[in-house]
């Protein structure tokens, strides 16, 4: 597809508007709602299993990609998202997230000897 065939930013905004969920039944269960008011965008992210709404921040739009971050208060998880419209009913969503683990100190007898 050439640049002249690419959708205009207004078309991309229109295609991103709406409520989105994962197409994979084994994937994440959150719902992302995107609304536009002129050139301003609002993003809401909710986990329908418990109705927790994530704190959304750092929302940016570069004309092709909608990027934002979330903080889930219940577990402290931080997630960064990048959404790109593929069609009227599909988006490509990439996300990275923090993960929390409990670690234990190794006994002296098991210390690494680097």
The first five atom37 places (N, CA, C, CB, O) and aatype in JSON, in Angstrom:
{
  "aatype": [20, 20, 20, 20, 20, 20, 20, 20, 20, 20, 20, 20, 20, 20, 20, 20, 20, 20, 20, 20, 20, 20, 20, 20, 20, 20, 20, 20, 20, 20, 20, 20, 20, 20, 20, 20, 20, 20, 20, 20, 20, 20, 20, 20, 20, 20, 20, 20, 20, 20, 20, 20, 20, 20, 20, 20, 20, 20, 20, 20, 20, 20, 20, 20, 20, 20, 20, 20, 20, 20, 20, 20, 20, 20, 20, 20, 20, 20, 20, 20, 20, 20, 20, 20, 20, 20, 20, 20, 20, 20, 20, 20, 20, 20, 20, 20, 20, 20, 20, 20, 20, 20, 20, 20, 20, 20, 20, 20, 20, 20, 20, 20, 20, 20],
  "atom_mask": [
    [1, 1, 1, 1, 1],
    [1, 1, 1, 1, 1],
    [1, 1, 1, 1, 1],
    [1, 1, 1, 1, 1],
    [1, 1, 1, 1, 1],
    [1, 1, 1, 1, 1],
    [1, 1, 1, 1, 1],
    [1, 1, 1, 1, 1],
    [1, 1, 1, 1, 1],
    [1, 1, 1, 1, 1],
    [1, 1, 1, 1, 1],
    [1, 1, 1, 1, 1],
    [1, 1, 1, 1, 1],
    [1, 1, 1, 1, 1],
    [1, 1, 1, 1, 1],
    [1, 1, 1, 1, 1],
    [1, 1, 1, 1, 1],
    [1, 1, 1, 1, 1],
    [1, 1, 1, 1, 1],
    [1, 1, 1, 1, 1],
    [1, 1, 1, 1, 1],
    [1, 1, 1, 1, 1],
    [1, 1, 1, 1, 1],
    [1, 1, 1, 1, 1],
    [1, 1, 1, 1, 1],
    [1, 1, 1, 1, 1],
    [1, 1, 1, 1, 1],
    [1, 1, 1, 1, 1],
    [1, 1, 1, 1, 1],
    [1, 1, 1, 1, 1],
    [1, 1, 1, 1, 1],
    [1, 1, 1, 1, 1],
    [1, 1, 1, 1, 1],
    [1, 1, 1, 1, 1],
    [1, 1, 1, 1, 1],
    [1, 1, 1, 1, 1],
    [1, 1, 1, 1, 1],
    [1, 1, 1, 1, 1],
    [1, 1, 1, 1, 1],
    [1, 1, 1, 1, 1],
    [1, 1, 1, 1, 1],
    [1, 1, 1, 1, 1],
    [1, 1, 1, 1, 1],
    [1, 1, 1, 1, 1],
    [1, 1, 1, 1, 1],
    [1, 1, 1, 1, 1],
    [1, 1, 1, 1, 1],
    [1, 1, 1, 1, 1],
    [1, 1, 1, 1, 1],
    [1, 1, 1, 1, 1],
    [1, 1, 1, 1, 1],
    [1, 1, 1, 1, 1],
    [1, 1, 1, 1, 1],
    [1, 1, 1, 1, 1],
    [1, 1, 1, 1, 1],
    [1, 1, 1, 1, 1],
    [1, 1, 1, 1, 1],
    [1, 1, 1, 1, 1],
    [1, 1, 1, 1, 1],
    [1, 1, 1, 1, 1],
    [1, 1, 1, 1, 1],
    [1, 1, 1, 1, 1],
    [1, 1, 1, 1, 1],
    [1, 1, 1, 1, 1],
    [1, 1, 1, 1, 1],
    [1, 1, 1, 1, 1],
    [1, 1, 1, 1, 1],
    [1, 1, 1, 1, 1],
    [1, 1, 1, 1, 1],
    [1, 1, 1, 1, 1],
    [1, 1, 1, 1, 1],
    [1, 1, 1, 1, 1],
    [1, 1, 1, 1, 1],
    [1, 1, 1, 1, 1],
    [1, 1, 1, 1, 1],
    [1, 1, 1, 1, 1],
    [1, 1, 1, 1, 1],
    [1, 1, 1, 1, 1],
    [1, 1, 1, 1, 1],
    [1, 1, 1, 1, 1],
    [1, 1, 1, 1, 1],
    [1, 1, 1, 1, 1],
    [1, 1, 1, 1, 1],
    [1, 1, 1, 1, 1],
    [1, 1, 1, 1, 1],
    [1, 1, 1, 1, 1],
    [1, 1, 1, 1, 1],
    [1, 1, 1, 1, 1],
    [1, 1, 1, 1, 1],
    [1, 1, 1, 1, 1],
    [1, 1, 1, 1, 1],
    [1, 1, 1, 1, 1],
    [1, 1, 1, 1, 1],
    [1, 1, 1, 1, 1],
    [1, 1, 1, 1, 1],
    [1, 1, 1, 1, 1],
    [1, 1, 1, 1, 1],
    [1, 1, 1, 1, 1],
    [1, 1, 1, 1, 1],
    [1, 1, 1, 1, 1],
    [1, 1, 1, 1, 1],
    [1, 1, 1, 1, 1],
    [1, 1, 1, 1, 1],
    [1, 1, 1, 1, 1],
    [1, 1, 1, 1, 1],
    [1, 1, 1, 1, 1],
    [1, 1, 1, 1, 1],
    [1, 1, 1, 1, 1],
    [1, 1, 1, 1, 1],
    [1, 1, 1, 1, 1],
    [1, 1, 1, 1, 1],
    [1, 1, 1, 1, 1],
    [1, 1, 1, 1, 1],
    [1, 1, 1, 1, 1]
  ],
  "atom_positions": [
    [[0.85, -1.17, 0.0], [0.0, 0.0, 0.0], [0.89, 1.24, 0.0], [-0.96, 0.0, 1.22], [1.81, 1.33, 0.81]],
    [[0.65, 2.15, -0.86], [1.44, 3.38, -0.93], [0.89, 4.39, 0.07], [1.43, 3.98, -2.37], [-0.21, 4.22, 0.6]],
    [[1.67, 5.45, 0.33], [1.22, 6.48, 1.26], [-0.08, 7.1, 0.82], [2.28, 7.56, 1.4], [-0.92, 7.45, 1.66]],
    [[-0.27, 7.25, -0.49], [-1.51, 7.87, -0.98], [-2.72, 6.97, -0.72], [-1.39, 8.17, -2.48], [-3.85, 7.46, -0.68]],
    [[-2.5, 5.64, -0.54], [-3.58, 4.71, -0.24], [-3.87, 4.6, 1.25], [-3.26, 3.35, -0.8], [-4.88, 4.02, 1.64]],
    [[-2.99, 5.14, 2.09], [-3.17, 5.05, 3.53], [-4.37, 5.87, 3.97], [-1.91, 5.52, 4.27], [-4.62, 6.95, 3.42]],
    [[-5.13, 5.36, 4.96], [-6.27, 6.14, 5.45], [-5.8, 7.46, 6.06], [-7.06, 5.33, 6.49], [-4.72, 7.55, 6.63]],
    [[-6.62, 8.47, 5.93], [-6.33, 9.78, 6.53], [-6.45, 9.67, 8.04], [-7.28, 10.88, 5.97], [-7.18, 8.82, 8.55]],
    [[-5.73, 10.54, 8.78], [-5.83, 10.51, 10.25], [-7.27, 10.58, 10.77], [-5.04, 11.65, 10.83], [-7.58, 9.93, 11.77]],
    [[-8.15, 11.35, 10.11], [-9.55, 11.4, 10.54], [-10.21, 10.03, 10.4], [-10.33, 12.44, 9.72], [-10.99, 9.64, 11.27]],
    [[-9.91, 9.31, 9.33], [-10.46, 7.97, 9.15], [-9.92, 7.01, 10.2], [-10.15, 7.45, 7.74], [-10.65, 6.17, 10.72]],
    [[-8.63, 7.13, 10.51], [-8.03, 6.26, 11.52], [-8.65, 6.53, 12.89], [-6.5, 6.47, 11.57], [-8.91, 5.59, 13.64]],
    [[-8.87, 7.79, 13.22], [-9.53, 8.12, 14.5], [-10.92, 7.5, 14.55], [-9.62, 9.67, 14.7], [-11.32, 6.91, 15.56]],
    [[-11.65, 7.63, 13.46], [-13.0, 7.05, 13.4], [-12.95, 5.54, 13.57], [-13.69, 7.42, 12.06], [-13.8, 4.96, 14.26]],
    [[-11.96, 4.88, 12.94], [-11.84, 3.43, 13.04], [-11.45, 2.98, 14.45], [-10.82, 2.91, 12.04], [-11.84, 1.9, 14.88]],
    [[-10.7, 3.8, 15.18], [-10.31, 3.43, 16.55], [-11.42, 3.66, 17.57], [-9.08, 4.23, 16.96], [-11.43, 3.03, 18.62]],
    [[-12.35, 4.55, 17.26], [-13.42, 4.86, 18.21], [-14.29, 3.63, 18.45], [-14.29, 6.03, 17.68], [-14.64, 2.91, 17.51]],
    [[-14.62, 3.4, 19.71], [-15.48, 2.28, 20.07], [-14.92, 1.51, 21.23], [-15.68, 1.36, 18.88], [-13.92, 1.89, 21.82]],
    [[-15.57, 0.41, 21.54], [-15.14, -0.48, 22.62], [-14.5, -1.72, 22.02], [-16.33, -0.87, 23.55], [-15.03, -2.31, 21.07]],
    [[-13.37, -2.11, 22.58], [-12.56, -3.19, 22.03], [-12.3, -4.26, 23.08], [-11.23, -2.65, 21.48], [-12.11, -3.96, 24.25]],
    [[-12.3, -5.53, 22.64], [-11.91, -6.63, 23.51], [-11.07, -7.63, 22.7], [-13.16, -7.33, 24.13], [-11.07, -7.61, 21.47]],
    [[-10.38, -8.47, 23.41], [-9.47, -9.42, 22.78], [-10.24, -10.47, 21.99], [-8.58, -10.09, 23.84], [-11.23, -11.01, 22.48]],
    [[-9.8, -10.75, 20.78], [-10.44, -11.77, 19.93], [-10.06, -13.18, 20.37], [-10.05, -11.55, 18.47], [-10.72, -14.14, 19.98]],
    [[-9.01, -13.32, 21.17], [-8.54, -14.63, 21.64], [-9.26, -14.96, 22.95], [-6.99, -14.65, 21.84], [-9.1, -14.24, 23.94]],
    [[-10.03, -16.04, 22.96], [-10.79, -16.38, 24.17], [-9.9, -16.67, 25.37], [-11.67, -17.57, 23.91], [-10.37, -16.65, 26.5]],
    [[-8.61, -16.95, 25.15], [-7.68, -17.23, 26.24], [-6.83, -16.01, 26.59], [-6.79, -18.41, 25.87], [-5.93, -16.1, 27.43]],
    [[-7.1, -14.89, 25.95], [-6.31, -13.68, 26.17], [-6.86, -12.85, 27.33], [-6.28, -12.84, 24.91], [-7.7, -13.3, 28.1]],
    [[-6.37, -11.65, 27.41], [-6.78, -10.74, 28.46], [-8.27, -10.4, 28.34], [-5.94, -9.46, 28.42], [-8.83, -10.38, 27.24]],
    [[-8.9, -10.14, 29.47], [-10.34, -9.89, 29.49], [-10.7, -8.41, 29.57], [-10.96, -10.61, 30.64], [-11.88, -8.09, 29.68]],
    [[-9.74, -7.51, 29.51], [-10.08, -6.1, 29.65], [-10.81, -5.59, 28.42], [-8.83, -5.27, 29.9], [-10.7, -6.14, 27.33]],
    [[-11.57, -4.51, 28.63], [-12.25, -3.81, 27.55], [-11.67, -2.41, 27.47], [-13.81, -3.78, 27.76], [-11.55, -1.73, 28.49]],
    [[-11.32, -1.98, 26.27], [-10.77, -0.64, 26.05], [-11.79, 0.15, 25.26], [-9.38, -0.7, 25.3], [-12.21, -0.26, 24.18]],
    [[-12.19, 1.31, 25.81], [-13.14, 2.19, 25.12], [-12.4, 3.45, 24.7], [-14.35, 2.54, 26.04], [-11.74, 4.1, 25.51]],
    [[-12.53, 3.79, 23.42], [-11.87, 4.98, 22.86], [-12.95, 5.91, 22.32], [-10.85, 4.58, 21.73], [-13.79, 5.51, 21.52]],
    [[-12.91, 7.16, 22.76], [-13.83, 8.17, 22.23], [-13.04, 9.4, 21.82], [-14.92, 8.54, 23.28], [-12.01, 9.72, 22.42]],
    [[-13.53, 10.07, 20.79], [-12.89, 11.28, 20.27], [-13.86, 12.45, 20.39], [-12.45, 11.08, 18.8], [-15.05, 12.3, 20.12]],
    [[-13.36, 13.57, 20.78], [-14.11, 14.84, 20.78], [-13.24, 15.81, 20.0], [-14.42, 15.38, 22.26], [-12.29, 16.38, 20.53]],
    [[-13.58, 15.98, 18.71], [-12.72, 16.75, 17.79], [-11.38, 16.03, 17.71], [-12.53, 18.25, 18.27], [-11.33, 14.88, 17.26]],
    [[-10.29, 16.68, 18.13], [-8.97, 16.04, 18.07], [-8.53, 15.48, 19.42], [-7.93, 17.04, 17.57], [-7.44, 14.92, 19.53]],
    [[-9.37, 15.64, 20.45], [-9.04, 15.12, 21.78], [-9.55, 13.69, 21.92], [-9.63, 16.02, 22.89], [-10.66, 13.37, 21.49]],
    [[-8.74, 12.84, 22.52], [-9.12, 11.44, 22.69], [-9.25, 11.12, 24.18], [-8.07, 10.51, 22.02], [-8.5, 11.63, 25.01]],
    [[-10.21, 10.26, 24.49], [-10.38, 9.75, 25.85], [-10.31, 8.23, 25.78], [-11.74, 10.23, 26.5], [-10.88, 7.61, 24.88]],
    [[-9.61, 7.64, 26.74], [-9.45, 6.19, 26.79], [-9.88, 5.71, 28.17], [-7.97, 5.76, 26.47], [-9.48, 6.27, 29.19]],
    [[-10.69, 4.66, 28.18], [-11.13, 4.04, 29.43], [-10.82, 2.55, 29.31], [-12.67, 4.29, 29.7], [-11.12, 1.93, 28.29]],
    [[-10.23, 1.98, 30.37], [-9.87, 0.56, 30.36], [-10.48, -0.08, 31.6], [-8.3, 0.35, 30.32], [-10.23, 0.36, 32.73]],
    [[-11.3, -1.12, 31.39], [-12.03, -1.76, 32.48], [-11.83, -3.27, 32.42], [-13.54, -1.42, 32.41], [-11.8, -3.86, 31.34]],
    [[-11.7, -3.88, 33.59], [-11.7, -5.33, 33.71], [-13.12, -5.75, 34.07], [-10.66, -5.84, 34.79], [-13.54, -5.53, 35.2]],
    [[-13.88, -6.34, 33.13], [-15.28, -6.65, 33.41], [-15.48, -7.73, 34.47], [-15.94, -7.08, 32.15], [-16.59, -7.88, 34.99]],
    [[-14.44, -8.49, 34.79], [-14.61, -9.56, 35.79], [-14.88, -8.98, 37.18], [-13.36, -10.44, 35.84], [-15.57, -9.61, 37.99]],
    [[-14.34, -7.78, 37.45], [-14.58, -7.15, 38.75], [-14.94, -5.67, 38.62], [-13.35, -7.31, 39.64], [-15.05, -4.96, 39.62]],
    [[-15.11, -5.21, 37.39], [-15.44, -3.81, 37.08], [-14.39, -2.81, 37.53], [-16.74, -3.46, 37.72], [-14.69, -1.63, 37.69]],
    [[-13.16, -3.27, 37.74], [-12.09, -2.33, 38.09], [-11.74, -1.5, 36.85], [-10.83, -3.08, 38.63], [-11.56, -2.03, 35.76]],
    [[-11.65, -0.19, 37.05], [-11.24, 0.71, 35.99], [-9.8, 1.14, 36.25], [-12.18, 1.95, 35.89], [-9.48, 1.65, 37.32]],
    [[-8.95, 0.93, 35.27], [-7.54, 1.3, 35.42], [-7.38, 2.81, 35.33], [-6.67, 0.61, 34.34], [-8.17, 3.49, 34.69]],
    [[-6.35, 3.32, 35.99], [-5.97, 4.73, 35.82], [-5.26, 4.81, 34.47], [-5.04, 5.24, 37.0], [-4.3, 4.08, 34.23]],
    [[-5.72, 5.7, 33.59], [-5.13, 5.85, 32.26], [-4.36, 7.16, 32.21], [-6.23, 5.81, 31.15], [-4.85, 8.19, 32.66]],
    [[-3.15, 7.12, 31.66], [-2.33, 8.33, 31.57], [-1.42, 8.26, 30.35], [-1.5, 8.52, 32.85], [-1.34, 7.24, 29.67]],
    [[-0.73, 9.37, 30.09], [0.22, 9.47, 28.96], [-0.42, 9.07, 27.62], [1.44, 8.59, 29.22], [0.19, 8.33, 26.84]],
    [[-1.62, 9.56, 27.35], [-2.32, 9.25, 26.1], [-1.73, 10.12, 24.99], [-3.86, 9.48, 26.23], [-1.68, 11.34, 25.12]],
    [[-1.29, 9.48, 23.91], [-0.75, 10.22, 22.76], [-1.31, 9.64, 21.47], [0.81, 10.17, 22.75], [-1.63, 8.45, 21.39]],
    [[-1.42, 10.5, 20.47], [-1.87, 10.12, 19.14], [-0.92, 10.74, 18.15], [-3.36, 10.57, 18.88], [-0.75, 11.96, 18.13]],
    [[-0.27, 9.93, 17.31], [0.68, 10.47, 16.33], [0.12, 10.5, 14.91], [1.95, 9.66, 16.36], [0.87, 10.71, 13.96]],
    [[-1.17, 10.28, 14.77], [-1.79, 10.24, 13.46], [-1.97, 8.82, 12.93], [-0.98, 11.03, 12.49], [-2.73, 8.61, 11.98]],
    [[-1.28, 7.86, 13.53], [-1.41, 6.45, 13.15], [-1.58, 5.53, 14.35], [-0.2, 6.01, 12.35], [-2.33, 4.55, 14.29]],
    [[-0.88, 5.84, 15.43], [-0.88, 4.97, 16.6], [-1.4, 5.74, 17.82], [0.55, 4.43, 16.87], [-0.97, 6.86, 18.09]],
    [[-2.33, 5.11, 18.54], [-2.81, 5.62, 19.81], [-2.03, 4.89, 20.89], [-4.38, 5.43, 19.97], [-2.09, 3.67, 20.98]],
    [[-1.31, 5.63, 21.71], [-0.52, 5.03, 22.78], [-1.01, 5.56, 24.11], [1.0, 5.33, 22.59], [-1.42, 6.72, 24.22]],
    [[-0.98, 4.71, 25.13], [-1.39, 5.12, 26.47], [-0.85, 4.11, 27.48], [-2.93, 5.23, 26.57], [-0.4, 3.02, 27.12]],
    [[-0.9, 4.49, 28.73], [-0.44, 3.63, 29.81], [-1.54, 3.52, 30.84], [0.88, 4.16, 30.45], [-2.39, 4.4, 30.96]],
    [[-1.52, 2.42, 31.59], [-2.5, 2.22, 32.65], [-1.81, 1.77, 33.93], [-3.56, 1.19, 32.23], [-0.72, 1.21, 33.91]],
    [[-2.49, 2.05, 35.03], [-2.07, 1.56, 36.34], [-3.28, 0.89, 36.98], [-1.51, 2.72, 37.26], [-4.34, 1.5, 37.13]],
    [[-3.12, -0.39, 37.34], [-4.18, -1.14, 38.01], [-3.91, -1.08, 39.5], [-4.25, -2.62, 37.51], [-2.95, -1.69, 39.99]],
    [[-4.74, -0.35, 40.23], [-4.53, -0.13, 41.67], [-4.57, -1.44, 42.44], [-5.58, 0.84, 42.22], [-3.81, -1.62, 43.39]],
    [[-5.46, -2.36, 42.06], [-5.64, -3.6, 42.83], [-4.37, -4.45, 42.92], [-6.74, -4.43, 42.21], [-4.13, -5.09, 43.94]],
    [[-3.56, -4.46, 41.87], [-2.35, -5.29, 41.89], [-1.08, -4.51, 41.59], [-2.5, -6.4, 40.9], [0.01, -5.09, 41.57]],
    [[-1.2, -3.21, 41.35], [-0.02, -2.38, 41.09], [0.56, -2.53, 39.71], [1.02, -2.69, 42.08], [1.59, -1.93, 39.42]],
    [[-0.06, -3.31, 38.84], [0.49, -3.57, 37.51], [0.44, -2.3, 36.65], [-0.28, -4.71, 36.82], [-0.55, -1.57, 36.65]],
    [[1.52, -2.06, 35.93], [1.61, -0.97, 34.97], [1.63, -1.59, 33.58], [2.89, -0.08, 35.22], [2.36, -2.54, 33.32]],
    [[0.82, -1.03, 32.67], [0.74, -1.57, 31.32], [0.84, -0.42, 30.33], [-0.58, -2.38, 31.1], [0.21, 0.62, 30.51]],
    [[1.65, -0.6, 29.27], [1.72, 0.36, 28.17], [1.11, -0.28, 26.94], [3.2, 0.81, 27.9], [1.41, -1.43, 26.61]],
    [[0.26, 0.48, 26.25], [-0.46, -0.01, 25.08], [-0.12, 0.83, 23.85], [-1.97, 0.01, 25.34], [0.17, 2.02, 23.95]],
    [[-0.17, 0.17, 22.68], [-0.08, 0.83, 21.37], [-1.15, 0.22, 20.5], [1.36, 0.68, 20.72], [-1.12, -0.98, 20.21]],
    [[-2.11, 1.05, 20.06], [-3.23, 0.59, 19.23], [-3.11, 1.19, 17.84], [-4.6, 0.96, 19.85], [-2.86, 2.38, 17.68]],
    [[-3.28, 0.34, 16.84], [-3.25, 0.79, 15.44], [-4.47, 0.18, 14.74], [-1.9, 0.38, 14.71], [-4.68, -1.03, 14.8]],
    [[-5.25, 1.01, 14.08], [-6.43, 0.54, 13.36], [-6.0, -0.27, 12.14], [-7.34, 1.73, 12.94], [-5.14, 0.16, 11.37]],
    [[-6.61, -1.44, 11.97], [-6.38, -2.26, 10.79], [-7.57, -2.19, 9.84], [-6.12, -3.71, 11.18], [-7.41, -2.23, 8.62]],
    [[-8.76, -2.09, 10.41], [-9.99, -1.98, 9.63], [-11.08, -1.44, 10.56], [-10.41, -3.37, 9.01], [-10.8, -1.06, 11.7]],
    [[-12.29, -1.41, 10.07], [-13.41, -0.92, 10.88], [-13.61, -1.74, 12.16], [-14.69, -0.95, 10.07], [-14.04, -1.19, 13.18]],
    [[-13.3, -3.03, 12.12], [-13.59, -3.92, 13.24], [-12.37, -4.61, 13.84], [-14.56, -4.96, 12.81], [-12.51, -5.54, 14.64]],
    [[-11.18, -4.16, 13.46], [-9.96, -4.79, 13.98], [-8.89, -3.76, 14.27], [-9.43, -5.82, 12.98], [-8.69, -2.8, 13.52]],
    [[-8.22, -3.98, 15.4], [-7.05, -3.17, 15.72], [-5.9, -4.11, 16.07], [-7.34, -2.19, 16.91], [-6.11, -5.23, 16.53]],
    [[-4.72, -3.63, 15.82], [-3.52, -4.32, 16.26], [-3.15, -3.69, 17.6], [-2.33, -4.21, 15.2], [-2.93, -2.48, 17.67]],
    [[-3.08, -4.49, 18.65], [-2.78, -3.97, 19.99], [-1.52, -4.64, 20.51], [-3.97, -4.21, 20.97], [-1.46, -5.87, 20.61]],
    [[-0.53, -3.84, 20.84], [0.69, -4.33, 21.47], [0.72, -3.77, 22.87], [1.97, -3.92, 20.66], [0.46, -2.58, 23.08]],
    [[1.03, -4.62, 23.84], [1.14, -4.1, 25.21], [2.32, -4.75, 25.92], [-0.16, -4.35, 25.99], [2.69, -5.89, 25.65]],
    [[2.89, -3.99, 26.82], [3.96, -4.47, 27.7], [3.53, -4.17, 29.11], [5.35, -3.81, 27.36], [2.85, -3.17, 29.35]],
    [[3.91, -5.01, 30.04], [3.44, -4.81, 31.41], [4.49, -5.19, 32.43], [2.18, -5.6, 31.65], [5.43, -5.93, 32.16]],
    [[4.3, -4.65, 33.62], [5.17, -5.01, 34.74], [4.63, -6.29, 35.36], [5.24, -3.85, 35.8], [3.45, -6.62, 35.23]],
    [[5.51, -7.0, 36.02], [5.12, -8.24, 36.68], [5.75, -8.25, 38.06], [5.56, -9.5, 35.85], [6.89, -7.83, 38.23]],
    [[5.01, -8.72, 39.03], [5.5, -8.72, 40.41], [5.75, -10.15, 40.85], [4.5, -8.03, 41.37], [4.93, -11.04, 40.61]],
    [[6.9, -10.38, 41.52], [7.27, -11.69, 42.03], [7.84, -11.54, 43.43], [8.29, -12.4, 41.09], [8.34, -10.47, 43.8]],
    [[7.77, -12.6, 44.2], [8.39, -12.64, 45.51], [9.68, -13.45, 45.38], [7.43, -13.26, 46.6], [9.64, -14.58, 44.9]],
    [[10.79, -12.89, 45.79], [12.08, -13.55, 45.68], [12.63, -13.84, 47.07], [13.09, -12.7, 44.86], [12.3, -13.15, 48.04]],
    [[13.49, -14.87, 47.16], [14.14, -15.24, 48.42], [15.65, -15.23, 48.21], [13.67, -16.65, 48.91], [16.15, -15.55, 47.13]],
    [[16.36, -14.84, 49.25], [17.82, -14.87, 49.2], [18.29, -16.32, 49.22], [18.44, -14.07, 50.4], [17.77, -17.14, 49.97]],
    [[19.29, -16.64, 48.38], [19.88, -17.97, 48.38], [20.72, -18.15, 49.64], [20.74, -18.2, 47.11], [21.36, -17.21, 50.11]],
    [[20.72, -19.35, 50.19], [21.63, -19.6, 51.32], [23.07, -19.47, 50.85], [21.38, -21.01, 51.94], [23.35, -19.65, 49.66]],
    [[23.99, -19.17, 51.76], [25.38, -18.99, 51.4], [25.93, -20.18, 50.62], [26.21, -18.77, 52.64], [26.77, -20.01, 49.74]],
    [[25.45, -21.37, 50.93], [25.96, -22.57, 50.26], [25.54, -22.64, 48.79], [25.47, -23.81, 51.0], [26.14, -23.4, 48.02]],
    [[24.53, -21.88, 48.38], [24.05, -21.92, 47.0], [24.36, -20.64, 46.22], [22.56, -22.15, 47.0], [23.86, -20.47, 45.11]],
    [[25.18, -19.76, 46.77], [25.5, -18.51, 46.09], [26.17, -18.77, 44.76], [26.39, -17.64, 46.95], [26.96, -19.7, 44.62]],
    [[25.86, -17.94, 43.79], [26.53, -18.02, 42.5], [27.98, -17.61, 42.66], [25.82, -17.13, 41.45], [28.28, -16.7, 43.43]],
    [[28.87, -18.23, 41.96], [30.32, -17.97, 42.07], [30.86, -17.35, 40.79], [31.08, -19.28, 42.38], [31.79, -17.88, 40.19]],
    [[30.28, -16.24, 40.38], [30.72, -15.61, 39.13], [32.0, -14.91, 39.32], [29.7, -14.66, 38.61], [32.53, -14.32, 38.38]]
  ]
}
